[in-house]
Amino acid sequence: MARWLLRPAVAKAFSRKLGLRAQVIERTYKLVAERVPVGFDPSDLDRLRDIEKLHGLRAKAIVRADWIKPVSRRRQGQLTAHLMLTVTGVDQANRALKGLTIGGRQVLVRRDIDEPKRCARCQQYGGHFARECPAAGDTCATCAGPHPTSQCNETDPARFRCANCNEQGHAAWDHNCPTLRAKVRARLAKKADAGFRFFVTNNPETWVSEEDELAQVPPPPTMWSQIRPVFDRAEAATAPTTQRRVDEFFTQAGSLPPPTQ
């Protein structure tokens, strides 16, 4: 029924019946492309169309692309960054999850993790935002002090303090915060398709869990298996030459023993 409603002729007639402002919009999916070259311009629509053509995606399947971290917060000399992709259609999203080439680099694409929202005022995961925060004052997300985060002058990571864990050594905005990780695990446990690399559809390829995929991956190569081809090539290249020089030496010296009868 959903696919039938998305047909242009059906969607147009359906929205007309509902009212002039009604629209039938296909569901979008959030994907994270890791380690994309910073020279890539996500606002260039022509580059997005090129990515779609290269990987056989539907035209305008990539609705938009945005850097996850603001450009102003990049460290000096940073070469890659994570990119958030908004893709329409579950089939298009699953195709993009197989990997994309962005900015001349083949990058890993994964599903976006739905993290709980943190209040920018009290730094708590209470399901509210700063405009409706019931706290009496501001709490810094970097040092947990009684001041807004924008006014914090602490730059030493060892002196950061998390307002949620009440532990020193990391800030409330750190993605490795134990409180955040515990809440993310709790949210994932409630999702039926948690633990799957792809969005689950009628296609059997999407039914394989991440654990099953890891079980099918061959074991990592040993050190000897990696360096053995080098020794084999070196031995094959030098053995005939070395033997010929030894034979020539004994022949010239006249000490080469007669062949056995």
C-alpha positions as CSV (number, residue, x, y, z in Angstrom):
1,M,0.0,0.0,0.0
2,A,2.8,2.4,0.8
3,R,4.5,1.8,-2.5
4,W,1.2,2.2,-4.3
5,L,0.7,5.6,-2.6
6,L,4.1,6.8,-3.6
7,R,3.3,6.5,-7.3
8,P,3.2,10.0,-8.8
9,A,-0.3,9.7,-10.2
10,V,-1.7,8.2,-7.0
11,A,0.1,10.6,-4.7
12,K,-1.1,13.6,-6.6
13,A,-4.8,12.5,-6.5
14,F,-4.5,11.4,-2.8
15,S,-3.0,14.7,-1.7
16,R,-5.6,16.7,-3.7
17,K,-8.4,14.9,-1.7
18,L,-6.8,15.7,1.6
19,G,-6.3,19.4,0.9
20,L,-4.1,21.9,-1.0
21,R,-1.2,21.7,1.6
22,A,-1.1,17.9,1.9
23,Q,1.9,16.1,0.5
24,V,2.8,12.5,0.2
25,I,6.5,12.3,1.0
26,E,8.7,9.2,0.9
27,R,10.3,8.2,4.2
28,T,14.0,9.3,4.5
29,Y,16.8,7.4,6.2
30,K,19.9,8.8,8.0
31,L,23.2,7.3,7.0
32,V,26.7,8.2,8.2
33,A,29.6,8.2,5.7
34,E,32.8,7.8,7.6
35,R,36.2,9.6,6.8
36,V,35.1,11.6,3.8
37,P,37.8,13.9,2.5
38,V,37.2,17.4,3.8
39,G,37.6,18.8,0.3
40,F,34.2,17.4,-0.6
41,D,31.5,20.1,-0.8
42,P,28.2,18.5,0.5
43,S,26.2,21.5,-0.7
44,D,27.2,20.9,-4.3
45,L,24.1,19.1,-5.8
46,D,26.0,18.1,-8.9
47,R,28.5,16.1,-6.8
48,L,25.5,14.3,-5.1
49,R,24.1,13.4,-8.5
50,D,27.5,12.0,-9.6
51,I,27.5,9.8,-6.5
52,E,24.1,8.5,-7.4
53,K,25.1,7.7,-11.0
54,L,28.3,6.0,-9.9
55,H,26.5,3.6,-7.6
56,G,23.3,3.1,-9.5
57,L,21.1,5.0,-7.1
58,R,17.9,6.6,-8.2
59,A,18.1,10.3,-9.3
60,K,17.8,12.6,-6.3
61,A,17.8,9.7,-3.8
62,I,20.3,11.6,-1.7
63,V,18.2,14.4,-0.5
64,R,21.0,16.3,1.4
65,A,24.4,15.9,2.9
66,D,25.8,17.7,5.9
67,W,29.0,17.5,7.9
68,I,28.3,16.1,11.4
69,K,30.8,18.2,13.1
70,P,30.8,22.0,12.3
71,V,33.7,23.0,10.1
72,S,34.8,25.6,12.7
73,R,35.5,22.8,15.2
74,R,37.9,20.8,13.0
75,R,41.4,20.4,14.2
76,Q,44.3,21.9,12.3
77,G,45.4,19.7,9.4
78,Q,42.3,17.4,9.6
79,L,41.9,15.5,6.3
80,T,38.7,13.5,6.7
81,A,35.4,13.9,8.6
82,H,32.1,12.1,9.0
83,L,29.2,13.1,6.7
84,M,25.5,12.7,7.4
85,L,23.5,11.6,4.3
86,T,19.7,11.8,4.1
87,V,18.4,9.2,1.6
88,T,14.9,8.5,0.4
89,G,13.6,5.0,0.0
90,V,14.7,1.9,2.0
91,D,16.0,0.1,-1.0
92,Q,18.2,3.2,-1.9
93,A,19.4,3.4,1.6
94,N,20.4,-0.3,1.7
95,R,22.3,0.1,-1.5
96,A,24.2,3.0,-0.1
97,L,25.0,1.0,3.0
98,K,27.2,-1.3,0.8
99,G,29.7,1.5,0.5
100,L,30.1,4.8,-1.5
101,T,32.9,6.6,-3.2
102,I,32.8,10.2,-2.1
103,G,35.4,12.8,-2.9
104,G,37.5,10.2,-4.8
105,R,37.7,8.0,-1.7
106,Q,35.8,4.7,-1.0
107,V,34.2,5.2,2.4
108,L,32.3,3.1,4.8
109,V,28.6,3.9,5.2
110,R,26.6,2.8,8.3
111,R,23.2,3.5,9.8
112,D,22.9,6.5,12.0
113,I,22.6,5.7,15.7
114,D,19.6,7.4,17.3
115,E,21.1,9.0,20.3
116,P,19.0,10.5,23.1
117,K,18.7,14.2,23.2
118,R,20.7,16.1,25.8
119,C,19.5,19.4,27.2
120,A,22.0,22.2,26.4
121,R,21.2,23.9,29.7
122,C,21.3,21.3,32.4
123,Q,23.1,18.6,30.3
124,Q,20.6,15.9,31.5
125,Y,19.0,13.3,29.3
126,G,15.5,14.2,30.6
127,G,13.6,14.3,27.3
128,H,13.5,18.1,27.2
129,F,15.3,21.0,25.5
130,A,16.9,24.1,26.8
131,R,13.9,26.3,26.1
132,E,11.8,24.2,28.5
133,C,14.5,23.2,31.0
134,P,13.2,23.3,34.6
135,A,16.7,23.8,36.1
136,A,17.4,27.0,38.1
137,G,20.7,27.7,36.3
138,D,23.0,26.7,33.6
139,T,25.5,23.7,33.8
140,C,28.6,23.6,31.7
141,A,28.9,20.7,29.4
142,T,32.7,20.8,29.6
143,C,33.5,21.2,33.3
144,A,30.1,20.8,34.9
145,G,30.5,24.3,36.5
146,P,27.5,26.6,37.1
147,H,27.9,28.6,33.9
148,P,26.9,28.3,30.3
149,T,29.1,26.1,28.1
150,S,30.0,29.0,25.8
151,Q,31.7,30.8,28.8
152,C,33.9,27.9,29.8
153,N,37.6,28.5,29.6
154,E,38.7,24.9,30.4
155,T,40.8,23.4,27.7
156,D,42.7,20.6,29.5
157,P,40.9,17.3,28.8
158,A,42.2,15.8,32.1
159,R,40.2,18.5,34.0
160,F,36.9,18.0,32.1
161,R,34.0,16.8,34.2
162,C,30.8,15.2,33.1
163,A,27.6,16.6,34.6
164,N,25.8,13.2,34.1
165,C,28.5,10.8,35.4
166,N,30.0,13.3,37.8
167,E,33.4,11.9,36.8
168,Q,36.5,13.8,35.8
169,G,38.3,13.0,32.5
170,H,35.5,13.5,30.0
171,A,32.9,16.1,29.2
172,A,29.1,15.7,28.9
173,W,29.3,16.1,25.1
174,D,31.9,13.2,24.8
175,H,30.4,10.3,22.7
176,N,32.3,7.9,24.9
177,C,30.5,9.1,28.0
178,P,29.3,5.9,30.0
179,T,25.9,7.4,30.7
180,L,25.3,8.2,27.0
181,R,26.5,4.7,25.9
182,A,24.2,3.0,28.4
183,K,21.2,5.0,27.2
184,V,22.1,4.2,23.6
185,R,22.3,0.5,24.4
186,A,18.9,0.7,26.1
187,R,17.3,2.4,23.1
188,L,18.8,-0.1,20.7
189,A,17.5,-3.0,22.7
190,K,13.9,-1.7,22.1
191,K,14.3,-1.6,18.3
192,A,13.3,-4.7,16.4
193,D,15.9,-4.2,13.7
194,A,18.8,-3.5,16.1
195,G,21.9,-5.4,15.3
196,F,21.3,-5.5,11.6
197,R,23.6,-3.7,9.1
198,F,20.8,-3.0,6.6
199,F,17.3,-1.8,7.1
200,V,15.2,-5.0,7.2
201,T,12.9,-5.5,4.1
202,N,11.5,-8.4,2.1
203,N,14.9,-8.9,0.5
204,P,16.7,-11.8,2.2
205,E,20.0,-10.0,2.0
206,T,18.8,-7.7,4.7
207,W,18.1,-10.5,7.2
208,V,21.7,-11.2,8.1
209,S,22.6,-9.7,11.4
210,E,26.0,-8.0,12.1
211,E,27.0,-11.0,14.3
212,D,26.3,-13.4,11.5
213,E,28.3,-11.2,9.1
214,L,31.3,-11.2,11.5
215,A,31.1,-15.0,11.9
216,Q,31.4,-15.4,8.1
217,V,34.5,-13.1,7.8
218,P,37.7,-15.1,7.5
219,P,40.2,-14.8,10.3
220,P,42.8,-12.1,10.0
221,P,46.0,-13.1,8.3
222,T,49.1,-14.1,10.3
223,M,52.4,-12.3,10.1
224,W,54.0,-15.1,8.2
225,S,51.2,-15.3,5.6
226,Q,51.7,-11.6,4.8
227,I,55.5,-11.7,4.5
228,R,55.9,-15.1,2.9
229,P,55.2,-13.9,-0.7
230,V,58.0,-11.5,-0.4
231,F,60.5,-14.3,0.6
232,D,59.1,-16.5,-2.2
233,R,59.6,-13.8,-4.8
234,A,63.1,-13.1,-3.6
235,E,64.1,-16.7,-3.6
236,A,62.7,-17.3,-7.1
237,A,64.5,-14.3,-8.4
238,T,68.0,-15.0,-6.9
239,A,68.2,-18.8,-6.9
240,P,69.0,-19.3,-10.6
241,T,71.5,-16.5,-10.7
242,T,73.3,-17.7,-7.5
243,Q,73.5,-21.3,-8.8
244,R,74.9,-20.1,-12.2
245,R,77.6,-18.0,-10.5
246,V,78.7,-21.0,-8.3
247,D,78.9,-23.3,-11.4
248,E,80.9,-20.7,-13.3
249,F,83.4,-20.4,-10.4
250,F,84.1,-24.1,-10.2
251,T,84.3,-24.4,-14.0
252,Q,86.9,-21.5,-14.2
253,A,88.9,-22.9,-11.3
254,G,89.0,-26.3,-13.0
255,S,87.8,-28.0,-9.8
256,L,84.4,-29.0,-10.9
257,P,84.2,-32.8,-10.2
258,P,83.5,-35.1,-13.1
259,P,79.9,-36.2,-13.5
260,T,79.1,-39.4,-11.8
261,Q,78.6,-42.5,-14.0
